[in-house]
C-alpha cells in the first residue's frame, strides 16, 4: 500500500508541475534572469523568457526600466511595460503576434525602437494572426519597414500611440478591421495605409514623404477629427475615404484619387496645400 501511495504522489507531483507551472501574472526586470520563475521577487530578464512561464490570458509586467527584447506572442496575453519597459532591437521585428483567432492580445505602456536598422520586413509590431489586438500608450519608431503591420482577419485597436520613422508605412492594415484613436504618425514614407476597413479618430498624420493617408482598391478609410499635414500627398484614395471634421493642410497635394472616391461630410478644412484637390462628393449635413 505504501509503495502504491508513494507512486501516486510522484505522479500527482509530476502532473502538477507541468499543468500548473505557468503563472497568470509574471514580471521582468533589468536585473532579472530568465532562469527565474518570473515572480515579482524573482523576475525574468526578457519578454520572451517570461511568456513561456505565463498562462494564456495572463499578464507580463515590467518592474523597472529596461530593454526586454523581441518576443513572439502565440496566445492571448497582456504585455505591460508600465511606461518604462521597452523593446530595443536591431535587424529583427520588435513584437510578432501569431495568436489564435479567438485570442485577445494587449500591448501597452511600452516603447519599441528599431534603431533605424536597414533591412527588409522589419516591423515594430507585426500581427500575422489573432482575434483582437490592442496597442495602447505605445511609442514605436525607427523601423525599416512598418511601425505596425496588421495582416490578420481580426481587429486592430490602437489608442494613444506615437509612430515615427517607418521606412515603409507607419500603420498598415493589410486585411481585417481597425480603429485608431488619438494616434500620431510622423516622418514615415507613408503614414497610414488601409487595405481593409479602418476608422481613424482624433489623430495626426504628418511628415510623410509620400502619402499621409491612403487606401487601396476595395478598402475603406474613415477620418474623423484628424489633421493631415506637411506631407507629399495628404489624402489619396483608390478605395473609399470619408472625411468628417478633418483638416488637410501644408501638403504638396491635398486630396487626390486614383479610381477611388473621397466623400466629404461638408465640415472639413482643406487649405494651404500647393494643389488643394477636392472631394469627389459631399454628403449634406442633416
C-alpha positions as CSV (number, residue, x, y, z in Angstrom):
1,X,0.0,0.0,0.0
2,X,2.8,2.4,0.9
3,X,4.5,1.7,-2.4
4,X,1.3,2.4,-4.4
5,X,0.7,5.6,-2.4
6,X,4.3,6.8,-3.0
7,X,4.0,6.2,-6.7
8,X,0.6,8.0,-6.8
9,X,2.2,11.1,-5.1
10,X,5.0,11.1,-7.6
11,X,2.6,11.1,-10.5
12,X,0.5,13.9,-8.9
13,X,3.6,16.0,-8.2
14,X,4.8,15.5,-11.8
15,X,1.4,16.4,-13.2
16,X,1.1,19.4,-11.1
17,X,4.5,20.9,-12.1
18,X,3.7,20.6,-15.8
19,X,0.0,21.5,-15.7
20,X,0.3,24.3,-13.2
21,X,3.8,25.6,-13.9
22,X,2.6,28.8,-15.6
23,X,1.5,31.9,-13.6
24,X,-1.3,34.2,-14.5
25,X,1.0,37.2,-13.8
26,X,4.7,37.3,-14.3
27,X,7.4,40.0,-14.1
28,X,10.5,41.2,-15.9
29,X,13.3,43.4,-14.6
30,X,16.5,44.9,-15.9
31,X,18.3,42.9,-13.2
32,X,16.2,39.7,-13.7
33,X,17.2,36.3,-15.0
34,X,15.3,34.1,-17.5
35,X,16.2,31.1,-15.3
36,X,14.0,32.6,-12.6
37,X,10.3,31.7,-12.2
38,X,9.4,35.3,-13.3
39,X,7.7,36.1,-9.9
40,X,7.8,39.6,-8.5
41,X,10.6,38.7,-6.2
42,X,12.5,36.6,-8.8
43,X,11.7,38.3,-12.2
44,X,12.8,37.2,-15.6
45,X,15.1,39.2,-17.9
46,X,13.1,39.3,-21.2
47,X,9.6,39.2,-22.5
48,X,10.5,36.0,-24.3
49,X,11.7,34.4,-21.1
50,X,8.6,35.4,-19.3
51,X,6.0,34.4,-21.9
52,X,6.8,30.7,-21.7
53,X,6.1,30.9,-17.9
54,X,2.8,32.9,-18.3
55,X,-0.5,31.2,-18.7
56,X,-2.8,32.0,-21.6
57,X,-4.8,35.2,-20.9
58,X,-2.2,36.1,-18.3
59,X,-0.1,39.3,-18.0
60,X,3.6,40.2,-18.0
61,X,4.6,43.4,-16.3
62,X,7.8,45.4,-16.2
63,X,9.1,46.0,-12.7
64,X,11.6,48.7,-13.6
65,X,13.2,50.5,-16.6
66,X,14.9,48.1,-19.1
67,X,15.0,46.8,-22.6
68,X,13.4,43.4,-22.6
69,X,14.0,42.3,-26.1
70,X,11.9,40.9,-29.0
71,X,9.1,38.5,-28.4
72,X,6.7,36.3,-30.4
73,X,3.2,36.0,-29.0
74,X,1.2,32.9,-29.8
75,X,-1.6,33.1,-27.2
76,X,-3.9,35.5,-25.5
77,X,-1.8,37.7,-23.2
78,X,-1.1,41.2,-22.0
79,X,2.3,42.8,-22.0
80,X,2.5,45.9,-19.9
81,X,5.7,48.0,-19.9
82,X,4.3,50.2,-17.1
83,X,5.7,53.2,-19.1
84,X,9.3,52.3,-18.5
85,X,9.6,48.9,-20.2
86,X,10.9,48.8,-23.8
87,X,11.9,46.6,-26.7
88,X,15.1,47.7,-28.3
89,X,16.0,45.6,-31.4
90,X,18.3,45.7,-34.4
91,X,17.8,43.7,-37.5
92,X,14.6,41.9,-36.3
93,X,10.9,42.6,-35.7
94,X,10.1,44.0,-32.3
95,X,6.9,42.1,-31.4
96,X,5.3,39.5,-33.5
97,X,1.7,38.4,-32.8
98,X,0.8,35.0,-34.2
99,X,-2.0,34.1,-31.9
100,X,-5.3,32.2,-32.3
101,X,-8.4,33.6,-34.0
102,X,-10.2,33.8,-30.6
103,X,-7.2,35.3,-28.7
104,X,-7.0,38.8,-27.4
105,X,-3.5,40.3,-27.2
106,X,-2.9,43.6,-25.4
107,X,0.4,45.5,-25.7
108,X,0.5,48.7,-23.6
109,X,2.7,51.3,-21.9
110,X,5.8,50.3,-23.9
111,X,8.4,51.8,-26.2
112,X,9.6,49.8,-29.3
113,X,12.7,51.1,-31.0
114,X,14.1,49.6,-34.2
115,X,17.3,51.8,-34.2
116,X,16.8,52.7,-37.8
117,X,18.5,49.4,-38.9
118,X,18.3,48.8,-42.6
119,X,16.7,45.6,-43.7
120,X,13.6,44.2,-45.4
121,X,10.3,43.4,-43.5
122,X,11.5,44.8,-40.1
123,X,8.4,45.9,-38.2
124,X,7.8,47.3,-34.8
125,X,4.6,45.2,-34.3
126,X,3.8,42.6,-36.8
127,X,0.4,40.8,-36.5
128,X,0.1,37.7,-38.7
129,X,-2.8,36.2,-36.8
130,X,-5.0,36.9,-33.8
131,X,-8.6,37.7,-32.9
132,X,-8.3,41.2,-31.3
133,X,-5.0,43.1,-30.8
134,X,-4.9,46.3,-28.7
135,X,-1.9,48.6,-28.8
136,X,-2.2,51.3,-26.2
137,X,0.1,54.0,-24.9
138,X,2.9,52.9,-27.1
139,X,5.8,54.6,-28.8
140,X,7.0,52.8,-31.9
141,X,9.8,54.2,-34.0
142,X,12.8,53.8,-36.4
143,X,11.8,50.5,-38.2
144,X,13.0,49.8,-41.7
145,X,9.5,48.6,-42.9
146,X,6.3,49.3,-40.9
147,X,5.7,50.7,-37.5
148,X,2.6,48.5,-37.1
149,X,1.7,45.8,-39.7
150,X,-1.7,44.2,-39.3
151,X,-2.1,41.2,-41.6
152,X,-4.8,39.3,-39.7
153,X,-8.5,38.9,-40.4
154,X,-9.2,40.0,-36.8
155,X,-9.5,43.5,-35.4
156,X,-6.7,46.0,-34.6
157,X,-7.2,48.7,-32.0
158,X,-4.5,51.4,-31.5
159,X,-5.1,54.1,-28.9
160,X,-2.9,56.9,-27.5
161,X,0.1,55.9,-29.6
162,X,3.1,57.5,-31.4
163,X,4.6,56.0,-34.5
164,X,7.6,57.6,-36.2
165,X,10.4,57.0,-38.7
166,X,8.9,54.0,-40.6
167,X,10.8,53.2,-43.8
168,X,7.7,52.0,-45.5
169,X,4.3,52.6,-43.7
170,X,3.7,54.0,-40.2
171,X,0.5,51.9,-39.7
172,X,-0.6,49.4,-42.4
173,X,-3.9,47.5,-42.2
174,X,-3.3,44.7,-44.8
175,X,-6.6,43.0,-44.0
176,X,-9.3,42.9,-41.4
177,X,-10.7,45.8,-39.5
178,X,-9.1,48.5,-37.4
179,X,-9.8,51.5,-35.2
180,X,-7.1,54.2,-34.4
181,X,-7.9,56.8,-31.7
182,X,-5.6,59.6,-30.7
183,X,-2.7,58.3,-32.7
184,X,0.2,60.4,-34.1
185,X,2.1,59.1,-37.1
186,X,5.1,61.2,-38.2
187,X,8.1,61.2,-40.5
188,X,7.5,57.9,-42.3
189,X,7.4,57.1,-46.1
190,X,3.6,56.5,-46.0
191,X,1.6,57.4,-42.9
192,X,-1.5,55.2,-42.7
193,X,-2.4,52.8,-45.4
194,X,-5.7,50.8,-45.4
195,X,-6.3,47.6,-47.4
196,X,-9.2,46.7,-45.2
197,X,-11.8,48.6,-43.2
198,X,-10.2,51.3,-41.0
199,X,-11.5,54.2,-38.9
200,X,-9.2,56.9,-37.6
201,X,-10.3,59.4,-35.0
202,X,-8.7,62.4,-33.2
203,X,-5.3,61.7,-34.9
204,X,-2.5,63.5,-36.6
205,X,-0.5,62.3,-39.6
206,X,2.3,64.5,-40.8
207,X,5.7,64.5,-42.4
208,X,5.1,61.6,-44.8
209,X,7.5,61.6,-47.7
210,X,4.8,60.0,-49.9
211,X,1.1,59.7,-48.9
212,X,-0.1,60.7,-45.4
213,X,-3.3,58.5,-45.6
214,X,-4.3,56.2,-48.4
215,X,-6.4,53.3,-49.4
216,X,-6.2,50.5,-52.0
217,X,-9.0,49.4,-54.3
218,X,-11.9,47.9,-52.3
219,X,-10.7,49.3,-49.0
220,X,-12.3,51.9,-46.8
221,X,-10.8,54.6,-44.5
222,X,-12.9,56.9,-42.3
223,X,-11.3,60.0,-40.9
224,X,-13.0,61.8,-38.0
225,X,-11.5,64.9,-36.3
226,X,-8.0,64.4,-37.8
227,X,-5.2,66.6,-39.0
228,X,-3.3,65.6,-42.2
229,X,-0.3,67.9,-42.9
230,X,3.2,68.5,-44.2
231,X,3.3,65.5,-46.5
232,X,3.7,64.8,-50.2
233,X,0.1,63.9,-50.6
234,X,-2.4,64.4,-47.8
235,X,-5.3,62.1,-48.7
236,X,-5.0,59.6,-51.6
237,X,-7.9,57.2,-52.4
238,X,-8.0,54.1,-54.6
239,X,-10.9,52.8,-52.5
240,X,-13.3,54.9,-50.4
241,X,-12.2,57.6,-47.9
242,X,-14.7,59.6,-45.9
243,X,-13.7,62.9,-44.2
244,X,-15.5,64.5,-41.3
245,X,-14.2,67.5,-39.2
246,X,-10.8,66.9,-40.7
247,X,-8.1,69.4,-41.6
248,X,-5.8,68.8,-44.6
249,X,-3.1,71.5,-44.9
250,X,0.5,72.3,-45.9
251,X,0.8,69.3,-48.2
252,X,2.1,69.3,-51.8
253,X,-1.2,67.8,-52.8
254,X,-4.2,68.0,-50.5
255,X,-6.8,65.5,-51.9
256,X,-6.4,63.2,-54.9
257,X,-7.9,59.9,-56.2
258,X,-6.9,57.1,-58.5
259,X,-10.0,55.1,-59.3
260,X,-11.4,55.7,-55.8
261,X,-13.6,58.2,-54.0
262,X,-13.3,60.8,-51.3
263,X,-16.6,61.6,-49.6
264,X,-16.8,64.8,-47.5
265,X,-19.4,65.5,-44.8
266,X,-19.1,69.2,-45.6
267,X,-17.4,70.2,-42.3
268,X,-13.7,69.8,-43.3
269,X,-10.9,72.3,-43.9
270,X,-8.7,71.9,-47.0
271,X,-6.3,74.8,-47.4
272,X,-2.6,75.8,-47.7
273,X,-1.7,72.9,-49.9
274,X,0.3,73.5,-53.1
275,X,-2.5,71.8,-55.0
276,X,-5.7,71.6,-52.9
277,X,-7.7,69.0,-54.7
278,X,-11.4,68.3,-54.0
279,X,-13.6,65.5,-52.7
280,X,-15.5,63.5,-55.3
281,X,-18.8,64.0,-53.5
282,X,-20.2,65.8,-50.4
283,X,-22.8,64.4,-48.0
284,X,-25.3,67.1,-46.9
285,X,-25.4,67.9,-43.1
286,X,-28.7,66.8,-41.5
